[in-house]
Amino acid sequence: MIIAHKIALDPNDVQETYFRKAAGTARFAHNWALNQWQQQYDAWKADSSLPKPSDAALRRQLNAIKREQFPWMLEITKNAPQMAIIHLGQAFKNFFAGTAEYPT
């Protein structure tokens, strides 16, 4: 009976560098989005006519500025920062549903 497959990665130097860049970009995007979410949520609490923050809006905002402010993000796949922000959005949904702690 096969229960699982165990696959080990053995990247060469170029692949390892790419993986590290992708992980660093995802971490940066998560931290950037968390900061923006907090700022936009505080602004929304002060003025409810402003839109609530959302992961889709943050992804659009990052895509609009990354060519000028973060050109190094273009060296890796777009999925790294995109999925980091999507996961942050899910973390906030879980927090507001009461099933998780505040995202950090």
C-alpha atoms as an extended CHARMM CRD file, in Angstrom:
* protein
*
       104  EXT
         1         1  MET       CA              0.0000000000        0.0000000000        0.0000000000  PROA      1               0.0000000000
         2         2  ILE       CA              1.4650000000        3.3480000000       -1.0560000000  PROA      2               0.0000000000
         3         3  ILE       CA              0.5890000000        6.0560000000        1.4390000000  PROA      3               0.0000000000
         4         4  ALA       CA              2.6990000000        8.9360000000        0.1470000000  PROA      4               0.0000000000
         5         5  HSD       CA              5.4600000000        9.8830000000       -2.2290000000  PROA      5               0.0000000000
         6         6  LYS       CA              8.5580000000       11.4970000000       -0.8260000000  PROA      6               0.0000000000
         7         7  ILE       CA             10.3440000000       13.6740000000       -3.3480000000  PROA      7               0.0000000000
         8         8  ALA       CA             13.5880000000       15.4500000000       -2.5280000000  PROA      8               0.0000000000
         9         9  LEU       CA             14.7640000000       18.4890000000       -4.4320000000  PROA      9               0.0000000000
        10        10  ASP       CA             18.4240000000       18.6600000000       -5.3300000000  PROA      10              0.0000000000
        11        11  PRO       CA             18.7310000000       22.0830000000       -6.9790000000  PROA      11              0.0000000000
        12        12  ASN       CA             21.9040000000       23.2910000000       -8.6140000000  PROA      12              0.0000000000
        13        13  ASP       CA             23.3340000000       26.7090000000       -7.6780000000  PROA      13              0.0000000000
        14        14  VAL       CA             21.2480000000       28.6380000000      -10.2140000000  PROA      14              0.0000000000
        15        15  GLN       CA             18.0260000000       26.9360000000       -9.1250000000  PROA      15              0.0000000000
        16        16  GLU       CA             18.8030000000       27.4320000000       -5.4370000000  PROA      16              0.0000000000
        17        17  THR       CA             19.4070000000       31.1380000000       -6.0340000000  PROA      17              0.0000000000
        18        18  TYR       CA             16.0770000000       31.3830000000       -7.8490000000  PROA      18              0.0000000000
        19        19  PHE       CA             14.2430000000       29.5840000000       -5.0200000000  PROA      19              0.0000000000
        20        20  ARG       CA             15.7950000000       31.9470000000       -2.4730000000  PROA      20              0.0000000000
        21        21  LYS       CA             14.7930000000       34.9850000000       -4.5440000000  PROA      21              0.0000000000
        22        22  ALA       CA             11.2370000000       33.6700000000       -4.8560000000  PROA      22              0.0000000000
        23        23  ALA       CA             10.9790000000       33.0250000000       -1.1130000000  PROA      23              0.0000000000
        24        24  GLY       CA             12.4020000000       36.4680000000       -0.3030000000  PROA      24              0.0000000000
        25        25  THR       CA             10.0180000000       38.1430000000       -2.7190000000  PROA      25              0.0000000000
        26        26  ALA       CA              7.0600000000       36.3060000000       -1.2000000000  PROA      26              0.0000000000
        27        27  ARG       CA              8.1380000000       37.3720000000        2.2860000000  PROA      27              0.0000000000
        28        28  PHE       CA              8.5690000000       40.9850000000        1.1620000000  PROA      28              0.0000000000
        29        29  ALA       CA              5.1420000000       40.9820000000       -0.5230000000  PROA      29              0.0000000000
        30        30  HSD       CA              3.5160000000       39.5400000000        2.6110000000  PROA      30              0.0000000000
        31        31  ASN       CA              5.0960000000       42.1760000000        4.8700000000  PROA      31              0.0000000000
        32        32  TRP       CA              4.3050000000       44.9780000000        2.4140000000  PROA      32              0.0000000000
        33        33  ALA       CA              0.6770000000       43.8470000000        2.1100000000  PROA      33              0.0000000000
        34        34  LEU       CA              0.3130000000       43.4910000000        5.8960000000  PROA      34              0.0000000000
        35        35  ASN       CA              1.5390000000       47.0550000000        6.3730000000  PROA      35              0.0000000000
        36        36  GLN       CA             -0.7710000000       48.3800000000        3.6480000000  PROA      36              0.0000000000
        37        37  TRP       CA             -3.7220000000       46.4020000000        5.0580000000  PROA      37              0.0000000000
        38        38  GLN       CA             -3.2030000000       47.9220000000        8.5040000000  PROA      38              0.0000000000
        39        39  GLN       CA             -2.9480000000       51.4440000000        7.1020000000  PROA      39              0.0000000000
        40        40  GLN       CA             -6.0100000000       51.0480000000        4.8700000000  PROA      40              0.0000000000
        41        41  TYR       CA             -8.0420000000       49.4000000000        7.6360000000  PROA      41              0.0000000000
        42        42  ASP       CA             -7.2200000000       52.2330000000       10.0530000000  PROA      42              0.0000000000
        43        43  ALA       CA             -8.2090000000       54.7610000000        7.3800000000  PROA      43              0.0000000000
        44        44  TRP       CA            -11.4680000000       52.8460000000        6.7760000000  PROA      44              0.0000000000
        45        45  LYS       CA            -12.2600000000       52.8610000000       10.5130000000  PROA      45              0.0000000000
        46        46  ALA       CA            -11.7650000000       56.6370000000       10.5650000000  PROA      46              0.0000000000
        47        47  ASP       CA            -13.7880000000       57.2160000000        7.3760000000  PROA      47              0.0000000000
        48        48  SER       CA            -16.1930000000       54.4350000000        6.3790000000  PROA      48              0.0000000000
        49        49  SER       CA            -16.6790000000       55.9500000000        2.9120000000  PROA      49              0.0000000000
        50        50  LEU       CA            -13.2320000000       54.5960000000        1.9780000000  PROA      50              0.0000000000
        51        51  PRO       CA            -13.0820000000       51.0120000000        0.6820000000  PROA      51              0.0000000000
        52        52  LYS       CA            -12.1610000000       48.1890000000        3.0290000000  PROA      52              0.0000000000
        53        53  PRO       CA             -8.8080000000       46.5830000000        2.2690000000  PROA      53              0.0000000000
        54        54  SER       CA             -8.8710000000       43.3170000000        0.3290000000  PROA      54              0.0000000000
        55        55  ASP       CA             -6.2830000000       40.9610000000       -1.0700000000  PROA      55              0.0000000000
        56        56  ALA       CA             -7.4240000000       41.6430000000       -4.6420000000  PROA      56              0.0000000000
        57        57  ALA       CA             -7.0540000000       45.3970000000       -4.1800000000  PROA      57              0.0000000000
        58        58  LEU       CA             -3.6150000000       44.9640000000       -2.6320000000  PROA      58              0.0000000000
        59        59  ARG       CA             -2.4720000000       42.7620000000       -5.5080000000  PROA      59              0.0000000000
        60        60  ARG       CA             -3.6070000000       45.3990000000       -8.0050000000  PROA      60              0.0000000000
        61        61  GLN       CA             -1.8580000000       48.0960000000       -5.9580000000  PROA      61              0.0000000000
        62        62  LEU       CA              1.4080000000       46.1340000000       -5.8600000000  PROA      62              0.0000000000
        63        63  ASN       CA              1.2260000000       45.3840000000       -9.5900000000  PROA      63              0.0000000000
        64        64  ALA       CA              0.7800000000       49.0950000000      -10.2840000000  PROA      64              0.0000000000
        65        65  ILE       CA              3.9380000000       50.1190000000       -8.3960000000  PROA      65              0.0000000000
        66        66  LYS       CA              6.3170000000       47.1730000000       -8.6670000000  PROA      66              0.0000000000
        67        67  ARG       CA              7.8710000000       48.1830000000      -12.0020000000  PROA      67              0.0000000000
        68        68  GLU       CA              8.9880000000       51.5460000000      -10.6270000000  PROA      68              0.0000000000
        69        69  GLN       CA              9.5720000000       50.8220000000       -6.9310000000  PROA      69              0.0000000000
        70        70  PHE       CA             10.4780000000       47.1190000000       -6.8750000000  PROA      70              0.0000000000
        71        71  PRO       CA             11.9340000000       46.1770000000      -10.2890000000  PROA      71              0.0000000000
        72        72  TRP       CA             13.7610000000       43.1810000000       -8.7720000000  PROA      72              0.0000000000
        73        73  MET       CA             10.3530000000       41.5130000000       -8.3430000000  PROA      73              0.0000000000
        74        74  LEU       CA             10.1940000000       41.0520000000      -12.1150000000  PROA      74              0.0000000000
        75        75  GLU       CA             13.0910000000       38.5640000000      -11.9880000000  PROA      75              0.0000000000
        76        76  ILE       CA             10.8760000000       35.8140000000      -10.5630000000  PROA      76              0.0000000000
        77        77  THR       CA              7.4490000000       34.3570000000      -11.2420000000  PROA      77              0.0000000000
        78        78  LYS       CA              4.4610000000       36.5420000000      -10.4610000000  PROA      78              0.0000000000
        79        79  ASN       CA              2.9780000000       33.7200000000       -8.3880000000  PROA      79              0.0000000000
        80        80  ALA       CA              5.3460000000       34.2740000000       -5.4530000000  PROA      80              0.0000000000
        81        81  PRO       CA              4.0430000000       37.7120000000       -4.3860000000  PROA      81              0.0000000000
        82        82  GLN       CA              0.5300000000       36.9730000000       -5.6450000000  PROA      82              0.0000000000
        83        83  MET       CA              0.0770000000       33.8760000000       -3.4880000000  PROA      83              0.0000000000
        84        84  ALA       CA              1.6470000000       35.5760000000       -0.4650000000  PROA      84              0.0000000000
        85        85  ILE       CA             -1.0050000000       38.3110000000       -0.6330000000  PROA      85              0.0000000000
        86        86  ILE       CA             -3.8100000000       35.7990000000       -1.2690000000  PROA      86              0.0000000000
        87        87  HSD       CA             -2.7290000000       33.8260000000        1.8110000000  PROA      87              0.0000000000
        88        88  LEU       CA             -2.6460000000       37.0490000000        3.8470000000  PROA      88              0.0000000000
        89        89  GLY       CA             -6.1980000000       37.8030000000        2.7100000000  PROA      89              0.0000000000
        90        90  GLN       CA             -7.2920000000       34.3400000000        3.8570000000  PROA      90              0.0000000000
        91        91  ALA       CA             -5.5360000000       34.8910000000        7.1830000000  PROA      91              0.0000000000
        92        92  PHE       CA             -7.5390000000       38.0930000000        7.7010000000  PROA      92              0.0000000000
        93        93  LYS       CA            -10.7770000000       36.3080000000        6.7580000000  PROA      93              0.0000000000
        94        94  ASN       CA             -9.9940000000       33.6500000000        9.3640000000  PROA      94              0.0000000000
        95        95  PHE       CA             -9.1720000000       36.3430000000       11.9180000000  PROA      95              0.0000000000
        96        96  PHE       CA            -12.4240000000       38.2290000000       11.3690000000  PROA      96              0.0000000000
        97        97  ALA       CA            -14.3480000000       34.9170000000       11.4760000000  PROA      97              0.0000000000
        98        98  GLY       CA            -12.8230000000       34.2950000000       14.9050000000  PROA      98              0.0000000000
        99        99  THR       CA            -11.0030000000       31.1040000000       13.9240000000  PROA      99              0.0000000000
       100       100  ALA       CA             -7.4440000000       32.4840000000       13.9920000000  PROA      100             0.0000000000
       101       101  GLU       CA             -5.2800000000       35.1170000000       15.6150000000  PROA      101             0.0000000000
       102       102  TYR       CA             -4.3220000000       38.4270000000       14.0230000000  PROA      102             0.0000000000
       103       103  PRO       CA             -1.9350000000       37.8530000000       11.0970000000  PROA      103             0.0000000000
       104       104  THR       CA              1.6910000000       38.8100000000       11.6500000000  PROA      104             0.0000000000
